Amino acid sequence: MNVRKLKAKRVERNLRQKDLADALGITEKAMCHKECSPTNKFKAEEMIIVAEKLDLTISEFDAIFFDRRLSNMVSKHKKVDKNNTKQLIK
């Protein structure tokens, strides 16, 4: 998880940790712990809520929560699918 990008996006949107904590139904201290942890401490539903509150694009969501691993995985699978399609056409 990219904690710097998460904080930067929160600040850019003029939101406090308390604002996100309230949206998640957790304490400000718990939000601080989640936001400052280099490992992702957010549950799937919490990531969606944070993404909505911060109005994140898919790319930003991936960069913050997954260090772009989702994009890399999708790109890899597209290449595999493309190769499989070529093989089927032959």
Secondary structure as a PSIPRED ss2 file (coil, helix, strand):
# PSIPRED VFORMAT (PSIPRED V4.0)

   1 M C   1.000  0.000  0.000
   2 N C   1.000  0.000  0.000
   3 V H   0.000  1.000  0.000
   4 R H   0.000  1.000  0.000
   5 K H   0.000  1.000  0.000
   6 L H   0.000  1.000  0.000
   7 K H   0.000  1.000  0.000
   8 A H   0.000  1.000  0.000
   9 K H   0.000  1.000  0.000
  10 R H   0.000  1.000  0.000
  11 V H   0.000  1.000  0.000
  12 E H   0.000  1.000  0.000
  13 R C   1.000  0.000  0.000
  14 N C   1.000  0.000  0.000
  15 L C   1.000  0.000  0.000
  16 R C   1.000  0.000  0.000
  17 Q H   0.000  1.000  0.000
  18 K H   0.000  1.000  0.000
  19 D H   0.000  1.000  0.000
  20 L H   0.000  1.000  0.000
  21 A H   0.000  1.000  0.000
  22 D H   0.000  1.000  0.000
  23 A H   0.000  1.000  0.000
  24 L H   0.000  1.000  0.000
  25 G C   1.000  0.000  0.000
  26 I C   1.000  0.000  0.000
  27 T C   1.000  0.000  0.000
  28 E H   0.000  1.000  0.000
  29 K H   0.000  1.000  0.000
  30 A H   0.000  1.000  0.000
  31 M H   0.000  1.000  0.000
  32 C H   0.000  1.000  0.000
  33 H H   0.000  1.000  0.000
  34 K H   0.000  1.000  0.000
  35 E H   0.000  1.000  0.000
  36 C H   0.000  1.000  0.000
  37 S C   1.000  0.000  0.000
  38 P C   1.000  0.000  0.000
  39 T C   1.000  0.000  0.000
  40 N C   1.000  0.000  0.000
  41 K C   1.000  0.000  0.000
  42 F C   1.000  0.000  0.000
  43 K C   1.000  0.000  0.000
  44 A H   0.000  1.000  0.000
  45 E H   0.000  1.000  0.000
  46 E H   0.000  1.000  0.000
  47 M H   0.000  1.000  0.000
  48 I H   0.000  1.000  0.000
  49 I H   0.000  1.000  0.000
  50 V H   0.000  1.000  0.000
  51 A H   0.000  1.000  0.000
  52 E H   0.000  1.000  0.000
  53 K H   0.000  1.000  0.000
  54 L H   0.000  1.000  0.000
  55 D C   1.000  0.000  0.000
  56 L C   1.000  0.000  0.000
  57 T C   1.000  0.000  0.000
  58 I H   0.000  1.000  0.000
  59 S H   0.000  1.000  0.000
  60 E H   0.000  1.000  0.000
  61 F H   0.000  1.000  0.000
  62 D H   0.000  1.000  0.000
  63 A H   0.000  1.000  0.000
  64 I H   0.000  1.000  0.000
  65 F H   0.000  1.000  0.000
  66 F H   0.000  1.000  0.000
  67 D C   1.000  0.000  0.000
  68 R C   1.000  0.000  0.000
  69 R H   0.000  1.000  0.000
  70 L H   0.000  1.000  0.000
  71 S H   0.000  1.000  0.000
  72 N H   0.000  1.000  0.000
  73 M H   0.000  1.000  0.000
  74 V H   0.000  1.000  0.000
  75 S H   0.000  1.000  0.000
  76 K H   0.000  1.000  0.000
  77 H H   0.000  1.000  0.000
  78 K H   0.000  1.000  0.000
  79 K H   0.000  1.000  0.000
  80 V H   0.000  1.000  0.000
  81 D H   0.000  1.000  0.000
  82 K H   0.000  1.000  0.000
  83 N H   0.000  1.000  0.000
  84 N H   0.000  1.000  0.000
  85 T H   0.000  1.000  0.000
  86 K H   0.000  1.000  0.000
  87 Q H   0.000  1.000  0.000
  88 L H   0.000  1.000  0.000
  89 I H   0.000  1.000  0.000
  90 K C   1.000  0.000  0.000
